[in-house]
Amino acid sequence: MSKKIGIVSEGVSDYYVLKHIISRYLKELDVYTIPLNPKQDKGKQVGFSGWQGVLNYISGMDEKNLFVEALKEECEYVVVQIDTDRCADYGVTHQTNDWPMLWQLVCDNLIARIPEGFDKSKLIFAITIDETECWLIPFIDSNKKNCENTNRCVNLVNKDIKKQGLFIDPDNKNSDGAKTAYDYILKQKKKPKEIKECSVYNYGFKKLIEQLDRISTI
């Protein structure tokens, strides 16, 4: 029987990435994902989200919130994604490069915002250190130093895909051109083994895979 996983993300581009990783990695479980926030209309993002939108949504501040949508859609699990490049703005400070501490502090921050009553065992955290594009570098680059980079990763990704005539606009990651670029990058790694190999370079990506591994054993 298939499993439905809802995704709360900063933007539709983050959803594209998570959808690919989750559905491909858990392919044998017939998992499929749906966007809880932000909503989409024919692949286009509806409304604003960003890290503020994620926090508003999980805390129930939006008219449609995590509880209502997750129950309505009968999601078995809910993935919550947030970047850490602006973590100080949502109350998380950390020591430089202490990724385990950063990951835990962000998770604790998110959990504290979720009202009582929601089954927190359904939560899966996709803490993108520092942004989702950092997870994508090993999809297209074999240089270990580049793969471990956590700063301005979209610029590094763009250097790799430039020869393909592709570009991700850092200020508009939801454009049609960006969608084409993400599709190209994600197609480079489709097998669960390949995705797991990519995850070892970024602590947030690695922790997501660990959580997905637990699902696969239930």
C-alpha positions as CSV (number, residue, x, y, z in Angstrom):
1,M,0.0,0.0,0.0
2,S,1.4,3.4,-1.0
3,K,2.3,6.0,1.6
4,K,1.4,9.7,1.3
5,I,3.9,12.2,2.5
6,G,3.0,15.9,2.8
7,I,5.7,18.5,2.3
8,V,5.9,21.9,3.9
9,S,8.7,23.9,2.2
10,E,10.0,27.4,1.7
11,G,9.2,27.3,-2.0
12,V,8.2,25.1,-4.9
13,S,11.8,24.6,-5.9
14,D,12.5,23.0,-2.5
15,Y,9.4,20.8,-3.1
16,Y,10.8,19.6,-6.5
17,V,14.0,18.5,-4.8
18,L,12.4,16.8,-1.9
19,K,9.8,15.1,-4.1
20,H,12.6,13.6,-6.2
21,I,14.7,12.5,-3.2
22,I,11.8,11.0,-1.2
23,S,10.0,9.3,-4.0
24,R,13.2,7.9,-5.6
25,Y,14.7,6.8,-2.3
26,L,11.6,5.1,-1.1
27,K,10.6,3.8,-4.5
28,E,10.0,0.3,-3.2
29,L,7.4,1.6,-0.7
30,D,5.4,3.2,-3.5
31,V,5.7,6.6,-1.7
32,Y,4.3,9.7,-3.2
33,T,4.4,13.3,-2.0
34,I,2.0,16.3,-2.1
35,P,2.7,20.0,-1.4
36,L,1.0,21.2,1.7
37,N,2.6,24.6,1.7
38,P,3.1,26.5,-0.4
39,K,0.3,25.4,-2.6
40,Q,0.8,24.9,-6.4
41,D,-1.3,25.6,-9.4
42,K,-0.1,23.8,-12.5
43,G,3.4,23.6,-11.1
44,K,3.4,27.3,-10.1
45,Q,3.7,28.5,-6.6
46,V,0.6,30.1,-5.1
47,G,1.3,32.9,-2.7
48,F,4.4,33.6,-0.7
49,S,6.2,31.2,1.7
50,G,9.9,31.4,2.5
51,W,11.0,30.6,6.0
52,Q,8.4,33.0,7.4
53,G,5.7,31.0,5.6
54,V,6.9,27.7,6.9
55,L,6.8,29.0,10.5
56,N,3.4,30.5,10.1
57,Y,2.0,27.4,8.6
58,I,3.3,24.9,11.2
59,S,2.3,27.1,14.1
60,G,-1.3,27.4,12.8
61,M,-1.1,31.1,12.1
62,D,-2.2,30.6,8.5
63,E,-5.9,30.1,7.6
64,K,-5.0,26.7,6.3
65,N,-2.5,25.0,8.6
66,L,-0.6,21.9,9.1
67,F,-3.2,20.1,11.2
68,V,-6.1,20.8,8.9
69,E,-4.3,19.9,5.7
70,A,-2.4,16.9,7.0
71,L,-5.6,15.4,8.3
72,K,-7.7,16.2,5.2
73,E,-5.0,14.7,2.9
74,E,-4.5,11.7,5.2
75,C,-0.8,12.1,5.2
76,E,1.1,9.4,7.0
77,Y,4.1,11.7,7.4
78,V,4.8,15.4,7.0
79,V,8.2,16.7,5.9
80,V,9.1,20.2,7.2
81,Q,11.8,21.9,5.2
82,I,13.6,25.1,6.2
83,D,16.9,26.7,5.2
84,T,19.5,27.6,7.8
85,D,21.0,30.6,6.0
86,R,18.5,32.9,7.9
87,C,18.3,30.9,11.1
88,A,19.3,33.8,13.2
89,D,16.1,35.6,12.0
90,Y,14.0,32.8,13.4
91,G,15.8,32.6,16.7
92,V,18.6,30.0,16.2
93,T,22.2,30.9,16.8
94,H,25.0,28.3,16.6
95,Q,28.8,27.9,16.5
96,T,30.3,27.9,13.0
97,N,30.3,24.5,11.3
98,D,28.8,22.7,14.3
99,W,26.2,21.1,12.0
100,P,24.8,18.5,14.5
101,M,24.1,21.3,17.0
102,L,22.6,23.5,14.3
103,W,20.4,20.7,13.1
104,Q,19.1,19.9,16.5
105,L,18.5,23.5,17.5
106,V,16.5,24.1,14.3
107,C,14.4,21.0,14.9
108,D,13.8,22.0,18.5
109,N,12.7,25.4,17.3
110,L,10.3,24.0,14.8
111,I,8.8,21.5,17.3
112,A,8.2,24.2,19.8
113,R,6.1,26.1,17.3
114,I,3.8,23.2,16.6
115,P,0.7,23.3,18.8
116,E,-0.1,20.4,21.1
117,G,-2.3,17.8,19.5
118,F,-0.4,17.1,16.4
119,D,1.3,13.7,16.4
120,K,4.9,14.7,16.2
121,S,6.0,11.2,15.4
122,K,4.7,12.0,11.9
123,L,7.2,14.7,11.4
124,I,10.3,14.4,9.2
125,F,12.8,17.3,9.2
126,A,14.6,18.5,6.1
127,I,16.9,21.1,7.5
128,T,18.8,22.4,4.5
129,I,22.2,23.6,5.5
130,D,22.5,26.3,4.4
131,E,20.2,26.1,1.4
132,T,18.6,23.3,-0.7
133,E,21.1,23.8,-3.5
134,C,23.9,22.6,-1.2
135,W,22.3,19.2,-1.4
136,L,22.4,19.3,-5.2
137,I,26.1,19.9,-5.6
138,P,27.1,16.1,-5.5
139,F,24.4,15.4,-8.1
140,I,26.6,17.1,-10.6
141,D,30.0,17.5,-9.1
142,S,32.5,14.9,-7.9
143,N,34.9,17.3,-6.2
144,K,34.7,16.5,-2.4
145,K,35.5,20.1,-1.3
146,N,32.7,21.5,-3.5
147,C,30.2,18.8,-2.3
148,E,30.9,19.8,1.3
149,N,30.3,23.5,0.6
150,T,27.5,25.2,2.6
151,N,27.8,28.8,1.5
152,R,26.2,30.4,-1.6
153,C,25.7,26.9,-3.1
154,V,23.4,28.2,-5.9
155,N,26.4,30.0,-7.4
156,L,28.5,26.8,-7.3
157,V,25.6,24.8,-8.9
158,N,25.3,27.5,-11.6
159,K,29.0,27.1,-12.5
160,D,28.4,23.4,-13.1
161,I,25.3,23.7,-15.2
162,K,26.4,26.7,-17.2
163,K,27.9,24.5,-19.9
164,Q,24.4,23.0,-20.3
165,G,22.9,26.4,-21.0
166,L,21.1,26.3,-17.6
167,F,20.8,28.8,-14.8
168,I,19.1,29.2,-11.5
169,D,18.2,32.7,-10.6
170,P,19.0,33.1,-6.9
171,D,16.2,35.7,-6.7
172,N,13.6,33.7,-8.6
173,K,14.2,30.0,-8.0
174,N,10.6,29.3,-9.1
175,S,11.0,30.5,-12.7
176,D,10.5,28.2,-15.7
177,G,14.2,28.4,-16.4
178,A,15.1,27.3,-12.9
179,K,12.6,24.4,-13.1
180,T,14.4,23.2,-16.2
181,A,17.7,23.4,-14.3
182,Y,16.4,21.5,-11.3
183,D,15.0,18.8,-13.5
184,Y,18.4,18.4,-15.3
185,I,20.3,18.2,-12.0
186,L,17.9,15.7,-10.3
187,K,17.9,13.4,-13.3
188,Q,21.6,12.7,-12.7
189,K,20.9,10.7,-9.6
190,K,17.8,8.5,-9.5
191,K,18.7,5.3,-7.7
192,P,18.4,5.0,-3.9
193,K,22.1,4.1,-3.6
194,E,23.2,7.2,-5.6
195,I,21.0,9.5,-3.5
196,K,22.4,8.1,-0.3
197,E,25.9,8.6,-1.6
198,C,25.1,12.2,-2.3
199,S,23.7,12.7,1.2
200,V,26.9,12.1,3.1
201,Y,28.3,15.5,2.2
202,N,25.7,17.6,4.0
203,Y,24.6,16.9,7.6
204,G,21.0,18.0,7.0
205,F,20.7,15.8,3.9
206,K,22.2,12.9,5.8
207,K,19.7,13.3,8.6
208,L,16.8,13.3,6.2
209,I,18.0,10.0,4.7
210,E,18.3,8.5,8.2
211,Q,14.7,9.5,8.9
212,L,13.6,7.9,5.6
213,D,15.5,4.8,6.5
214,R,13.4,4.5,9.6
215,I,10.2,4.8,7.6
216,S,11.3,1.9,5.3
217,T,11.6,-0.4,8.3
218,I,8.1,0.3,9.7
